[in-house]
């Protein structure tokens, strides 16, 4: 290679490095998006995807994409199951370690609090080293801390291991949806995220049923809630360790550039992702703080995060409310009292039908937009969910009294589950469509806020519902749900204008 070419390459690299240090720009993000051909005036040494490149995740076969999606969904399920599987063990743990039941609820809240803090690390990690490195080591650590909880002999040990279990478990919960955005085109991504949403919310709803059966078995007990969690986590980890590929395009293009330099001898070939500075200062100031900056400076992230946080907190509130209604007031056994969570889960599954029904409409709008994501087209199911959710809360609150047949409030839980899933899934779709390569950070900002709220509400559930009564307490929550109904309507009206003003959201006219 000539000295002139080498000098030109070095100069281009330095200019590119300065651009990266100055923060995200539309030009930076455009250079990392998959494109089949070089554009006029573009650096010929910039490595991009070739047309129909088989290593481009977007070009994988549908069958292989489904296989990868299944693995990602199982990772999310393994982590979300851990959040609630110990909830039925609260009384047993309280008796074992000698603390009050109100304090023992911390073993659930601290796990969810770990959900809030973990994504601030795992999302930037995924955007630097890729999705595999951000999820698999963390999943392995989740299994270790699950065993740590199962073998704990003091309340302090239980609380600490549960907290760090949540920190490491948050990695797949916050990054799987971004990984799905890496492999699926926008017009098909909604269907894939439907499966992911079932896994994320299926864990908290099915966990109490599994946990209560384990606690009620005299041969097992509360420790086996965490042993079962660890067995499941390590099983999925082993599967993904050997079968889950890297899917993040910038990391794959960096590897392609390295391979091409070795094959061709052209040292001028490069990809911008190779030049990311990973010194301590840049990691702290640019990568770890990005989700927080997006939460504070991006109106779309802020509003979506508050809305998703509220409905997510209500989901975890049910871990404490259902035992009050069905175990304490109706006198059912712990296993029977956990069965209404099936009503919640059935509602979540019913919401899938509405979400999938919107997909043909979304594909038509995306095709009319030349294949570009159209976040506002995700909102109609969220609008439906915004009405179903408060209906379910009011219905449940005022039919929870034992004088009403158990089936009446159980059906109401289906409305709560359906409303929750419609809102939650479309919030995820909206953020992935809007922020694309920065989706992991946007979703982490969302996860951070919703986990803070979900960690606090279960602790407030018992005094709130005991002192106010189930009906009035549920009505307060229902009134808040009614107050936030306009959120998706406002995004439908002003979403495009907000995206044009965003620093992180690429918008093409």
C-alpha positions as CSV (number, residue, x, y, z in Angstrom):
1,X,0.0,0.0,0.0
2,X,1.4,3.5,-0.9
3,X,2.4,6.0,1.7
4,X,-0.2,8.4,0.3
5,X,-3.0,5.9,0.7
6,X,-1.8,5.1,4.3
7,X,-1.7,8.9,5.1
8,X,-5.2,9.4,3.7
9,X,-6.6,6.4,5.7
10,X,-5.0,7.7,8.9
11,X,-6.4,11.2,8.3
12,X,-9.9,9.8,7.6
13,X,-9.6,7.7,10.8
14,X,-8.7,10.7,12.9
15,X,-11.6,12.7,11.5
16,X,-14.0,9.9,12.1
17,X,-12.7,9.5,15.7
18,X,-13.3,13.2,16.4
19,X,-16.9,12.8,15.1
20,X,-17.5,9.9,17.4
21,X,-16.1,11.8,20.4
22,X,-18.5,14.7,19.7
23,X,-21.5,12.4,20.3
24,X,-24.1,10.8,18.1
25,X,-25.1,12.4,14.8
26,X,-27.3,11.3,12.0
27,X,-24.3,10.9,9.8
28,X,-22.6,8.6,12.4
29,X,-25.6,6.4,12.7
30,X,-26.2,6.3,9.0
31,X,-22.7,4.9,8.5
32,X,-23.4,1.9,10.7
33,X,-26.7,0.9,9.2
34,X,-26.6,-2.0,6.7
35,X,-26.4,-0.7,3.1
36,X,-25.8,-2.8,0.0
37,X,-23.7,-0.4,-2.0
38,X,-21.3,2.5,-1.5
39,X,-22.8,5.9,-2.1
40,X,-21.2,8.6,-4.4
41,X,-18.5,10.5,-2.6
42,X,-18.3,7.9,0.2
43,X,-15.0,6.6,1.5
44,X,-14.3,3.5,-0.6
45,X,-12.5,1.8,2.3
46,X,-15.6,2.0,4.6
47,X,-16.8,-1.6,5.1
48,X,-20.5,-2.1,4.7
49,X,-22.8,-5.0,4.0
50,X,-22.8,-6.3,0.4
51,X,-26.1,-6.9,-1.2
52,X,-27.6,-10.2,0.0
53,X,-24.6,-10.7,2.4
54,X,-25.3,-14.0,4.2
55,X,-23.6,-12.7,7.4
56,X,-26.0,-9.8,7.6
57,X,-28.6,-10.8,10.3
58,X,-31.4,-9.2,8.2
59,X,-30.6,-11.7,5.4
60,X,-30.8,-14.8,7.5
61,X,-33.5,-17.3,6.6
62,X,-36.9,-16.9,8.4
63,X,-36.4,-20.3,10.0
64,X,-33.0,-19.4,11.5
65,X,-34.4,-16.0,12.6
66,X,-37.2,-17.8,14.5
67,X,-34.6,-20.1,16.1
68,X,-32.6,-17.1,17.3
69,X,-35.8,-15.4,18.5
70,X,-36.7,-18.5,20.5
71,X,-33.3,-18.5,22.3
72,X,-33.6,-14.8,23.0
73,X,-37.2,-15.3,24.4
74,X,-36.0,-18.1,26.7
75,X,-33.3,-15.8,28.1
76,X,-35.9,-13.2,28.9
77,X,-38.2,-15.8,30.4
78,X,-35.4,-17.2,32.6
79,X,-34.7,-13.7,34.0
80,X,-38.3,-12.6,34.4
81,X,-39.3,-15.8,36.1
82,X,-36.8,-15.1,38.9
83,X,-38.5,-11.8,39.8
84,X,-41.7,-13.5,41.1
85,X,-41.1,-17.2,41.7
86,X,-40.1,-16.4,45.3
87,X,-43.1,-14.2,46.0
88,X,-45.2,-17.1,47.5
89,X,-42.2,-17.9,49.8
90,X,-42.5,-14.6,51.6
91,X,-44.1,-16.1,54.7
92,X,-41.8,-19.0,54.8
93,X,-38.7,-16.8,54.5
94,X,-40.1,-14.4,57.1
95,X,-40.5,-17.3,59.6
96,X,-37.0,-18.8,58.7
97,X,-35.0,-15.6,59.1
98,X,-37.1,-14.1,61.9
99,X,-38.2,-10.8,60.3
100,X,-41.6,-9.3,59.6
101,X,-43.5,-10.1,56.4
102,X,-43.5,-6.4,55.4
103,X,-39.7,-6.5,55.4
104,X,-39.4,-9.8,53.7
105,X,-41.2,-8.3,50.7
106,X,-37.8,-6.7,50.0
107,X,-36.7,-10.0,48.5
108,X,-39.0,-9.2,45.5
109,X,-38.5,-5.5,45.5
110,X,-34.7,-5.7,45.6
111,X,-34.6,-8.1,42.6
112,X,-36.7,-5.5,40.6
113,X,-34.5,-2.7,41.9
114,X,-31.6,-4.6,40.3
115,X,-33.6,-4.4,37.1
116,X,-33.4,-0.7,37.3
117,X,-29.6,-0.4,37.8
118,X,-28.4,-3.3,35.6
119,X,-29.5,-1.9,32.2
120,X,-27.4,1.2,32.7
121,X,-24.4,-1.1,32.3
122,X,-25.8,-3.9,30.0
123,X,-27.2,-1.6,27.3
124,X,-24.0,0.3,26.6
125,X,-22.1,-3.0,26.8
126,X,-24.3,-4.4,24.1
127,X,-23.7,-1.3,21.9
128,X,-19.9,-1.6,22.3
129,X,-19.1,-5.4,22.4
130,X,-22.4,-6.8,21.0
131,X,-25.5,-8.6,22.3
132,X,-23.9,-11.9,23.2
133,X,-21.3,-10.3,25.6
134,X,-24.0,-8.2,27.2
135,X,-26.3,-11.1,27.9
136,X,-24.6,-14.5,28.3
137,X,-22.1,-13.7,31.1
138,X,-24.8,-11.8,33.0
139,X,-27.2,-14.8,32.6
140,X,-24.5,-17.1,34.0
141,X,-24.1,-14.8,37.0
142,X,-27.9,-14.8,37.5
143,X,-27.7,-18.6,38.0
144,X,-24.9,-18.3,40.5
145,X,-26.8,-15.7,42.6
146,X,-30.0,-17.8,42.4
147,X,-28.0,-20.6,44.0
148,X,-26.7,-18.1,46.5
149,X,-30.2,-17.1,47.6
150,X,-31.2,-20.8,47.9
151,X,-28.3,-21.5,50.2
152,X,-28.6,-18.3,52.3
153,X,-29.1,-18.5,56.0
154,X,-29.7,-14.9,56.9
155,X,-32.0,-12.1,55.7
156,X,-29.0,-10.0,54.7
157,X,-27.7,-12.8,52.5
158,X,-31.1,-13.3,50.9
159,X,-31.5,-9.6,50.1
160,X,-28.0,-9.1,48.7
161,X,-28.1,-12.2,46.4
162,X,-31.6,-11.3,45.2
163,X,-30.5,-7.7,44.4
164,X,-27.5,-8.9,42.4
165,X,-29.7,-11.6,40.8
166,X,-31.9,-8.7,39.5
167,X,-28.8,-6.7,38.3
168,X,-27.6,-9.6,36.2
169,X,-31.1,-10.8,35.2
170,X,-31.8,-7.4,33.8
171,X,-29.4,-8.0,30.9
172,X,-31.6,-10.2,28.7
173,X,-34.8,-8.3,29.8
174,X,-33.4,-5.0,28.6
175,X,-31.4,-6.2,25.6
176,X,-33.4,-8.9,23.9
177,X,-35.9,-6.5,22.2
178,X,-32.9,-4.5,20.8
179,X,-31.4,-7.8,19.5
180,X,-34.7,-8.6,17.8
181,X,-34.5,-5.3,16.1
182,X,-31.1,-6.3,14.7
183,X,-32.4,-9.4,12.9
184,X,-36.0,-8.5,11.9
185,X,-37.1,-5.9,9.4
186,X,-39.4,-3.3,10.9
187,X,-42.4,-4.7,9.1
188,X,-41.8,-8.1,10.7
189,X,-40.4,-7.0,14.0
190,X,-43.7,-6.5,15.7
191,X,-44.5,-10.2,15.5
192,X,-41.1,-11.2,16.9
193,X,-41.5,-8.7,19.8
194,X,-44.9,-10.2,20.5
195,X,-43.2,-13.5,21.4
196,X,-40.6,-11.6,23.5
197,X,-43.4,-9.7,25.4
198,X,-45.1,-13.0,26.3
199,X,-41.8,-14.2,27.8
200,X,-41.1,-11.0,29.7
201,X,-44.6,-10.8,31.3
202,X,-45.1,-14.5,31.4
203,X,-42.4,-14.9,34.0
204,X,-44.0,-12.6,36.6
205,X,-47.5,-14.1,36.1
206,X,-46.5,-17.8,36.0
207,X,-43.8,-17.5,38.7
208,X,-46.2,-17.3,41.6
209,X,-48.0,-20.4,40.5
210,X,-44.8,-22.4,40.3
211,X,-43.4,-20.9,43.5
212,X,-46.6,-21.6,45.5
213,X,-46.5,-25.3,44.4
214,X,-42.9,-25.6,45.5
215,X,-43.4,-23.9,48.8
216,X,-46.5,-26.0,49.6
217,X,-44.7,-29.3,48.9
218,X,-43.3,-30.5,52.3
219,X,-40.4,-32.3,50.5
220,X,-39.2,-29.1,48.8
221,X,-39.8,-25.7,50.4
222,X,-38.9,-22.1,49.7
223,X,-35.3,-22.8,48.8
224,X,-36.4,-24.8,45.8
225,X,-37.9,-21.7,44.2
226,X,-34.4,-20.5,43.6
227,X,-32.9,-23.9,42.8
228,X,-35.5,-24.4,40.1
229,X,-34.7,-20.9,38.8
230,X,-31.0,-21.7,38.7
231,X,-31.6,-25.0,36.9
232,X,-33.6,-23.2,34.2
233,X,-31.1,-20.4,33.9
234,X,-28.1,-22.7,33.4
235,X,-30.0,-24.8,30.9
236,X,-30.8,-21.8,28.7
237,X,-27.3,-20.4,29.2
238,X,-25.8,-23.7,27.9
239,X,-28.1,-23.7,24.9
240,X,-27.4,-20.1,24.0
241,X,-23.6,-20.4,24.6
242,X,-23.4,-22.8,21.7
243,X,-26.3,-21.8,19.5
244,X,-26.8,-18.0,19.8
245,X,-24.9,-15.9,17.2
246,X,-23.9,-12.3,17.5
247,X,-26.6,-10.1,15.9
248,X,-25.4,-6.5,16.4
249,X,-24.5,-5.1,13.0
250,X,-21.7,-2.7,14.0
251,X,-19.9,-5.5,15.8
252,X,-20.3,-7.8,12.8
253,X,-19.1,-5.2,10.4
254,X,-16.1,-4.6,12.6
255,X,-15.3,-8.3,12.4
256,X,-15.8,-8.1,8.6
257,X,-13.4,-5.3,8.3
258,X,-10.8,-7.2,10.3
259,X,-11.3,-10.2,8.1
260,X,-11.1,-8.3,4.9
261,X,-7.8,-6.6,5.9
262,X,-6.3,-10.0,6.6
263,X,-7.6,-11.5,3.3
264,X,-6.8,-8.5,1.0
265,X,-3.8,-6.9,2.7
266,X,-5.5,-3.6,2.4
267,X,-5.0,-2.0,5.8
268,X,-7.0,1.1,4.9
269,X,-10.3,-0.9,5.2
270,X,-12.1,0.1,8.3
271,X,-15.5,0.3,10.1
272,X,-16.2,3.2,12.5
273,X,-17.1,0.8,15.3
274,X,-13.4,-0.2,15.5
275,X,-12.5,3.4,16.5
276,X,-14.8,3.7,19.5
277,X,-12.8,4.9,22.5
278,X,-13.2,2.6,25.4
279,X,-11.2,4.5,28.0
280,X,-12.7,5.0,31.4
281,X,-13.8,8.6,30.8
282,X,-15.6,7.9,27.6
283,X,-17.4,4.8,29.0
284,X,-18.6,6.8,32.0
285,X,-19.5,10.1,30.3
286,X,-20.9,8.7,27.0
287,X,-22.0,5.1,27.3
288,X,-23.1,4.5,30.8
289,X,-24.9,7.8,31.1
290,X,-26.6,7.6,27.7
291,X,-29.8,5.9,29.0
292,X,-30.1,8.5,31.7
293,X,-29.5,11.3,29.3
294,X,-32.1,9.9,26.9
295,X,-34.6,9.6,29.8
296,X,-34.0,13.3,30.8
297,X,-33.7,14.9,27.3
298,X,-35.9,12.8,25.0
299,X,-39.6,13.6,25.5
300,X,-40.6,10.3,23.7
301,X,-38.4,8.2,26.0
302,X,-39.6,10.1,29.1
303,X,-43.3,9.8,28.4
304,X,-43.2,6.2,27.1
305,X,-41.1,5.3,30.2
306,X,-43.5,6.8,32.6
307,X,-46.5,5.1,30.9
308,X,-44.8,1.7,30.7
309,X,-43.5,2.1,34.3
310,X,-47.0,2.6,35.7
311,X,-48.5,-0.5,34.0
312,X,-45.4,-2.5,34.8
313,X,-45.6,-1.5,38.5
314,X,-49.3,-2.6,38.6
315,X,-48.2,-6.0,37.3
316,X,-45.9,-6.5,40.2
317,X,-48.4,-5.0,42.6
318,X,-50.6,-8.0,41.9
319,X,-48.0,-10.2,43.6
320,X,-49.1,-8.8,46.9
321,X,-52.7,-7.9,46.1
322,X,-53.9,-11.3,44.9
323,X,-52.9,-13.1,48.1
324,X,-54.8,-10.4,50.0
325,X,-57.9,-10.9,47.9
326,X,-57.9,-14.7,47.4
327,X,-55.9,-16.0,50.3
328,X,-56.6,-13.7,53.3
329,X,-60.2,-12.6,52.4
330,X,-61.5,-15.8,50.8
331,X,-59.5,-18.2,52.8
332,X,-58.1,-20.2,49.8
333,X,-54.9,-22.2,50.1
334,X,-51.7,-20.6,48.8
335,X,-51.7,-22.8,45.6
336,X,-55.4,-22.1,44.9
337,X,-55.0,-18.4,45.7
338,X,-52.2,-18.2,43.0
339,X,-54.4,-19.5,40.2
340,X,-56.0,-16.1,39.3
341,X,-52.5,-15.3,37.9
342,X,-53.6,-17.6,35.1
343,X,-56.4,-15.1,34.3
344,X,-53.8,-12.4,34.1
345,X,-51.7,-14.6,31.7
346,X,-54.8,-15.5,29.6
347,X,-55.4,-11.8,29.2
348,X,-51.8,-11.3,28.1
349,X,-52.3,-14.0,25.5
350,X,-55.5,-12.5,24.2
351,X,-53.7,-9.2,23.7
352,X,-51.4,-11.0,21.3
353,X,-54.3,-11.4,18.9
354,X,-54.8,-7.6,18.8
355,X,-51.1,-6.9,18.5
356,X,-50.8,-9.4,15.6
357,X,-53.9,-8.0,13.9
358,X,-52.1,-4.6,13.7
359,X,-49.1,-6.1,11.9
360,X,-50.6,-6.2,8.3
361,X,-51.6,-2.5,8.7
362,X,-48.1,-1.7,9.9
363,X,-46.5,-3.5,7.0
364,X,-48.5,-1.6,4.5
365,X,-47.6,1.7,6.1
366,X,-43.9,0.7,6.3
367,X,-43.9,-0.3,2.7
368,X,-45.4,3.0,1.7
369,X,-42.6,4.7,3.7
370,X,-40.0,2.8,1.5
371,X,-39.4,0.2,4.3
372,X,-38.5,2.8,7.0
373,X,-39.9,2.2,10.5
374,X,-43.0,4.2,11.3
375,X,-43.3,4.3,15.1
376,X,-46.7,6.0,15.1
377,X,-48.2,3.1,13.2
378,X,-47.6,1.0,16.4
379,X,-49.9,3.1,18.5
380,X,-53.5,1.9,17.8
381,X,-53.2,-1.3,19.9
382,X,-51.7,0.8,22.7
383,X,-54.8,3.0,22.5
384,X,-57.0,0.0,22.9
385,X,-54.9,-1.2,25.9
386,X,-55.1,2.2,27.5
387,X,-58.9,1.7,27.9
388,X,-58.8,-2.0,28.8
389,X,-56.3,-1.4,31.6
390,X,-58.4,0.9,33.8
391,X,-61.6,-1.1,33.1
392,X,-59.8,-4.1,34.5
393,X,-58.6,-2.2,37.6
394,X,-62.0,-0.8,38.5
395,X,-63.7,-4.1,37.8
396,X,-61.3,-6.1,39.9
397,X,-61.4,-3.6,42.8
398,X,-65.1,-3.5,43.2
399,X,-65.8,-7.3,42.7
400,X,-62.9,-8.5,44.9
401,X,-65.2,-8.8,48.0
402,X,-65.9,-12.5,49.0
403,X,-69.6,-11.9,48.4
404,X,-68.9,-12.0,44.7
405,X,-68.1,-15.3,42.9
406,X,-64.4,-15.8,42.5
407,X,-64.8,-15.9,38.7
408,X,-65.9,-12.3,38.5
409,X,-62.6,-10.6,39.7
410,X,-60.6,-13.3,37.9
411,X,-62.1,-12.3,34.6
412,X,-61.2,-8.7,35.5
413,X,-57.6,-9.8,35.8
414,X,-57.8,-10.8,32.2
415,X,-58.6,-7.2,31.2
416,X,-55.7,-6.0,33.3
417,X,-53.3,-8.5,31.6
418,X,-54.6,-7.6,28.1
419,X,-54.3,-3.9,28.7
420,X,-50.9,-4.3,30.2
421,X,-49.5,-6.4,27.3
422,X,-51.0,-4.1,24.6
423,X,-49.3,-1.1,26.3
424,X,-46.0,-2.8,27.2
425,X,-45.4,-4.4,23.8
426,X,-46.2,-1.3,21.7
427,X,-44.0,0.8,24.0
428,X,-41.1,-1.5,23.2
429,X,-42.0,-1.5,19.5
430,X,-42.2,2.3,19.5
431,X,-38.8,2.8,21.1
432,X,-37.1,0.2,18.8
433,X,-38.6,1.8,15.7
434,X,-37.7,5.3,16.8
435,X,-34.1,4.8,18.1
436,X,-32.9,1.8,16.0
437,X,-29.2,1.4,16.8
438,X,-29.7,3.3,20.1
439,X,-32.7,1.1,21.0
440,X,-30.8,-0.7,23.8
441,X,-30.2,2.6,25.5
442,X,-33.7,3.8,25.0
443,X,-35.1,0.6,26.3
444,X,-32.7,0.7,29.3
445,X,-34.0,4.1,30.2
446,X,-37.5,2.6,30.1
447,X,-36.4,-0.4,32.1
448,X,-34.6,1.8,34.7
449,X,-37.7,3.9,35.5
450,X,-40.3,1.1,35.3
451,X,-38.2,-1.1,37.6
452,X,-37.9,1.7,40.2
453,X,-41.6,2.0,40.3
454,X,-42.2,-1.7,40.3
455,X,-39.8,-2.1,43.2
456,X,-41.6,0.4,45.3
457,X,-45.3,-0.5,44.7
458,X,-45.2,-4.1,46.1
459,X,-44.0,-2.7,49.4
460,X,-46.9,-0.2,49.5
461,X,-49.5,-2.7,48.4
462,X,-50.2,-4.3,51.8
463,X,-50.7,-1.1,53.8
464,X,-52.5,0.6,50.9
465,X,-55.0,-2.2,50.3
466,X,-55.5,-3.0,54.0
467,X,-56.1,0.6,55.1
468,X,-58.1,1.9,52.1
469,X,-59.8,-1.4,51.2
470,X,-59.4,-3.2,47.9
471,X,-62.1,-1.2,46.1
472,X,-60.9,2.3,46.9
473,X,-57.2,1.4,46.5
474,X,-57.9,-0.2,43.1
475,X,-59.9,2.9,42.1
476,X,-57.0,5.2,42.9
477,X,-54.9,3.2,40.5
478,X,-57.7,3.1,37.9
479,X,-58.0,6.9,38.1
480,X,-54.3,7.2,37.3
481,X,-54.7,4.8,34.4
482,X,-57.5,7.0,33.0
483,X,-55.4,10.1,33.4
484,X,-52.7,8.7,31.2
485,X,-55.0,7.5,28.4
486,X,-54.1,10.6,26.2
487,X,-50.4,9.6,26.1
488,X,-50.6,7.3,23.0
489,X,-53.0,9.8,21.3
490,X,-50.5,12.6,21.8
491,X,-47.7,10.5,20.3
492,X,-50.0,9.7,17.4
493,X,-50.4,13.4,16.7
494,X,-47.0,14.8,17.6
495,X,-44.6,11.8,17.3
496,X,-43.0,12.7,14.0
497,X,-42.3,16.3,15.1
498,X,-40.7,15.1,18.3
499,X,-38.6,12.6,16.3
500,X,-37.3,15.4,14.0
501,X,-36.1,17.2,17.1
502,X,-34.4,14.2,18.6
503,X,-30.6,13.9,18.9
504,X,-30.7,10.1,18.8
505,X,-33.6,9.2,16.5
506,X,-32.6,9.1,12.8
507,X,-35.4,10.6,10.6
508,X,-35.3,10.6,6.9
509,X,-37.7,12.8,4.8
